[in-house]
Structure formats: structure tokens, C-alpha cells
Amino acid sequence: MFEAATGGQDEAKAYITGLHPIGRVGTPLEVANAVLFLSSDMASFITGETLMVDGGFIAQ
């Protein structure tokens, strides 16, 4: 998806990566892990929250 969004252009990749304070873009597996956690028994007492899986992008 990242390749499709940037058209494979290194400059576009660097720009998008630079927007994230963590210094890299996330992977589909990282998003899936958050979904798995929220749907697991470990998150059974969590209600009404928003989990931002964005590498700190929204915190800027």
C-alpha cells in the first residue's frame, strides 16, 4: 500500500516517513496486532477508547 501511495518514488517515501515522529511508517502487521489485542480477553475491561496506531503522527 505504501508503494502504491508513493508510486515507488524515494522522495515521496522520505516525505511520508518524515511526517511520523517514530521515524518510520507502520506495517499492516502492527495494525493487525492492535486489532487482535482489542479483540482479546486482555482488553476485556477496555471500553470507549480510541487506540491510535499511527507512530505518533496525530500527537504532533
OpenMM code with the backbone's topology and positions (N, CA, C; nanometers):
from openmm import Vec3, app, unit

residues = "MET PHE GLU ALA ALA THR GLY GLY GLN ASP GLU ALA LYS ALA TYR ILE THR GLY LEU HIS PRO ILE GLY ARG VAL GLY THR PRO LEU GLU VAL ALA ASN ALA VAL LEU PHE LEU SER SER ASP MET ALA SER PHE ILE THR GLY GLU THR LEU MET VAL ASP GLY GLY PHE ILE ALA GLN".split()
positions = [
    Vec3(0.0827, -0.1182, 0.0000),
    Vec3(0.0000, 0.0000, 0.0000),
    Vec3(0.0883, 0.1261, 0.0000),
    Vec3(0.1964, 0.1208, 0.0770),
    Vec3(0.2888, 0.2342, 0.0818),
    Vec3(0.3509, 0.2575, -0.0554),
    Vec3(0.3883, 0.1500, -0.1230),
    Vec3(0.4449, 0.1611, -0.2577),
    Vec3(0.3440, 0.2222, -0.3543),
    Vec3(0.2188, 0.1798, -0.3434),
    Vec3(0.1145, 0.2331, -0.4320),
    Vec3(0.0902, 0.3819, -0.4044),
    Vec3(0.0933, 0.4204, -0.2770),
    Vec3(0.0682, 0.5599, -0.2405),
    Vec3(0.1803, 0.6523, -0.2850),
    Vec3(0.3021, 0.6020, -0.2870),
    Vec3(0.4174, 0.6857, -0.3237),
    Vec3(0.4598, 0.6686, -0.4680),
    Vec3(0.4019, 0.5722, -0.5353),
    Vec3(0.4425, 0.5447, -0.6721),
    Vec3(0.5856, 0.4943, -0.6803),
    Vec3(0.6368, 0.4447, -0.5681),
    Vec3(0.7734, 0.3938, -0.5654),
    Vec3(0.8805, 0.5017, -0.5648),
    Vec3(0.8394, 0.6279, -0.5537),
    Vec3(0.9348, 0.7388, -0.5585),
    Vec3(1.0018, 0.7574, -0.4218),
    Vec3(1.1328, 0.7565, -0.4206),
    Vec3(1.2079, 0.7694, -0.2957),
    Vec3(1.1786, 0.9003, -0.2238),
    Vec3(1.1612, 1.0099, -0.2987),
    Vec3(1.1341, 1.1390, -0.2365),
    Vec3(1.0006, 1.1375, -0.1637),
    Vec3(0.9000, 1.0757, -0.2247),
    Vec3(0.7682, 1.0667, -0.1623),
    Vec3(0.7729, 0.9781, -0.0387),
    Vec3(0.8471, 0.8678, -0.0459),
    Vec3(0.8622, 0.7789, 0.0698),
    Vec3(0.9279, 0.8533, 0.1857),
    Vec3(1.0336, 0.9271, 0.1562),
    Vec3(1.1053, 1.0012, 0.2599),
    Vec3(1.0161, 1.1078, 0.3223),
    Vec3(0.9372, 1.1748, 0.2413),
    Vec3(0.8470, 1.2780, 0.2925),
    Vec3(0.7445, 1.2183, 0.3876),
    Vec3(0.6786, 1.1106, 0.3463),
    Vec3(0.5765, 1.0481, 0.4298),
    Vec3(0.6379, 0.9904, 0.5565),
    Vec3(0.7530, 0.9286, 0.5449),
    Vec3(0.8212, 0.8748, 0.6622),
    Vec3(0.8561, 0.9867, 0.7594),
    Vec3(0.8980, 1.1002, 0.7083),
    Vec3(0.9341, 1.2143, 0.7919),
    Vec3(0.8184, 1.2759, 0.8669),
    Vec3(0.6972, 1.2481, 0.8259),
    Vec3(0.5795, 1.3007, 0.8951),
    Vec3(0.5518, 1.2270, 1.0265),
    Vec3(0.6145, 1.1124, 1.0459),
    Vec3(0.5896, 1.0294, 1.1639),
    Vec3(0.7031, 1.0468, 1.2647),
    Vec3(0.6722, 1.0935, 1.3870),
    Vec3(0.7760, 1.1141, 1.4878),
    Vec3(0.8578, 0.9888, 1.5199),
    Vec3(0.8013, 0.8718, 1.5010),
    Vec3(0.8729, 0.7479, 1.5303),
    Vec3(0.9809, 0.7200, 1.4252),
    Vec3(0.9755, 0.7911, 1.3128),
    Vec3(1.0798, 0.7818, 1.2118),
    Vec3(1.0617, 0.6732, 1.1077),
    Vec3(0.9446, 0.6152, 1.1018),
    Vec3(0.9165, 0.5123, 1.0012),
    Vec3(0.7655, 0.5016, 0.9853),
    Vec3(0.7231, 0.4352, 0.8804),
    Vec3(0.5803, 0.4100, 0.8631),
    Vec3(0.5477, 0.2745, 0.9250),
    Vec3(0.4220, 0.2581, 0.9603),
    Vec3(0.3782, 0.1329, 1.0212),
    Vec3(0.3590, 0.0231, 0.9184),
    Vec3(0.3441, -0.0966, 0.9710),
    Vec3(0.3213, -0.2122, 0.8848),
    Vec3(0.1796, -0.2650, 0.9077),
    Vec3(0.1258, -0.3371, 0.8111),
    Vec3(-0.0052, -0.3985, 0.8315),
    Vec3(-0.0082, -0.4897, 0.9551),
    Vec3(0.1033, -0.5564, 0.9833),
    Vec3(0.1097, -0.6445, 1.0997),
    Vec3(0.0939, -0.5653, 1.2298),
    Vec3(0.1485, -0.4457, 1.2358),
    Vec3(0.1346, -0.3639, 1.3568),
    Vec3(-0.0105, -0.3230, 1.3792),
    Vec3(-0.0809, -0.2912, 1.2744),
    Vec3(-0.2230, -0.2585, 1.2863),
    Vec3(-0.3012, -0.3832, 1.3263),
    Vec3(-0.2695, -0.4955, 1.2644),
    Vec3(-0.3377, -0.6212, 1.2974),
    Vec3(-0.3146, -0.6595, 1.4431),
    Vec3(-0.1949, -0.6378, 1.4948),
    Vec3(-0.1674, -0.6685, 1.6347),
    Vec3(-0.2524, -0.5850, 1.7290),
    Vec3(-0.2750, -0.4593, 1.6956),
    Vec3(-0.3618, -0.3750, 1.7774),
    Vec3(-0.5055, -0.4262, 1.7745),
    Vec3(-0.5523, -0.4662, 1.6576),
    Vec3(-0.6867, -0.5216, 1.6446),
    Vec3(-0.6988, -0.6505, 1.7249),
    Vec3(-0.5990, -0.7367, 1.7149),
    Vec3(-0.6010, -0.8617, 1.7910),
    Vec3(-0.6031, -0.8358, 1.9410),
    Vec3(-0.5248, -0.7391, 1.9864),
    Vec3(-0.5251, -0.7060, 2.1280),
    Vec3(-0.6631, -0.6591, 2.1734),
    Vec3(-0.7215, -0.5663, 2.0993),
    Vec3(-0.8512, -0.5132, 2.1394),
    Vec3(-0.9624, -0.6176, 2.1347),
    Vec3(-0.9456, -0.7188, 2.0522),
    Vec3(-1.0471, -0.8238, 2.0439),
    Vec3(-1.0154, -0.9425, 2.1355),
    Vec3(-0.9088, -0.9305, 2.2140),
    Vec3(-0.8689, -1.0403, 2.3020),
    Vec3(-0.9241, -1.0196, 2.4434),
    Vec3(-0.9109, -1.1228, 2.5250),
    Vec3(-0.9513, -1.1143, 2.6645),
    Vec3(-0.8643, -1.0168, 2.7429),
    Vec3(-0.7424, -0.9891, 2.6959),
    Vec3(-0.6549, -0.8942, 2.7650),
    Vec3(-0.7137, -0.7527, 2.7647),
    Vec3(-0.8016, -0.7240, 2.6713),
    Vec3(-0.8629, -0.5918, 2.6628),
    Vec3(-1.0082, -0.5941, 2.7093),
    Vec3(-1.0448, -0.6937, 2.7859),
    Vec3(-1.1863, -0.7121, 2.8235),
    Vec3(-1.2418, -0.6000, 2.9106),
    Vec3(-1.1567, -0.5229, 2.9769),
    Vec3(-1.2040, -0.4149, 3.0630),
    Vec3(-1.1913, -0.2781, 2.9967),
    Vec3(-1.1480, -0.2759, 2.8722),
    Vec3(-1.1336, -0.1506, 2.7967),
    Vec3(-1.2642, -0.1214, 2.7246),
    Vec3(-1.3182, -0.0032, 2.7483),
    Vec3(-1.4410, 0.0383, 2.6794),
    Vec3(-1.4291, 0.1850, 2.6378),
    Vec3(-1.4885, 0.2180, 2.5272),
    Vec3(-1.4996, 0.3567, 2.4842),
    Vec3(-1.3688, 0.4297, 2.4613),
    Vec3(-1.2687, 0.3629, 2.4128),
    Vec3(-1.1398, 0.4257, 2.3872),
    Vec3(-1.1070, 0.4224, 2.2385),
    Vec3(-1.0216, 0.5149, 2.1993),
    Vec3(-0.9684, 0.5164, 2.0635),
    Vec3(-0.8197, 0.4867, 2.0722),
    Vec3(-0.7770, 0.3854, 2.0024),
    Vec3(-0.6360, 0.3479, 2.0019),
    Vec3(-0.5748, 0.3970, 1.8706),
    Vec3(-0.4869, 0.4935, 1.8824),
    Vec3(-0.4222, 0.5484, 1.7641),
    Vec3(-0.2995, 0.4632, 1.7316),
    Vec3(-0.3013, 0.3981, 1.6184),
    Vec3(-0.1890, 0.3157, 1.5735),
    Vec3(-0.1277, 0.3905, 1.4553),
    Vec3(-0.0549, 0.4980, 1.4895),
    Vec3(-0.0082, 0.5877, 1.3831),
    Vec3(0.1351, 0.6369, 1.4033),
    Vec3(0.2120, 0.5739, 1.4908),
    Vec3(0.3517, 0.6125, 1.5097),
    Vec3(0.3697, 0.7542, 1.5626),
    Vec3(0.2700, 0.8068, 1.6306),
    Vec3(0.2782, 0.9408, 1.6870),
    Vec3(0.2366, 1.0521, 1.5943),
    Vec3(0.1871, 1.0180, 1.4760),
    Vec3(0.1505, 1.1190, 1.3768),
    Vec3(0.0504, 1.2198, 1.4313),
    Vec3(-0.0535, 1.1743, 1.4989),
    Vec3(-0.1597, 1.2633, 1.5464),
    Vec3(-0.1148, 1.3445, 1.6678),
    Vec3(-0.0102, 1.3021, 1.7377),
    Vec3(0.0354, 1.3703, 1.8582),
    Vec3(0.1162, 1.4963, 1.8300),
    Vec3(0.1464, 1.5224, 1.7065),
    Vec3(0.2290, 1.6383, 1.6718),
    Vec3(0.1559, 1.7668, 1.6964),
] * unit.nanometer
topology = app.Topology()
chain = topology.addChain("A")
for resn in residues:
    res = topology.addResidue(resn, chain)
    for name in ("N", "CA", "C"):
        topology.addAtom(name, app.Element.getBySymbol(name[0]), res)
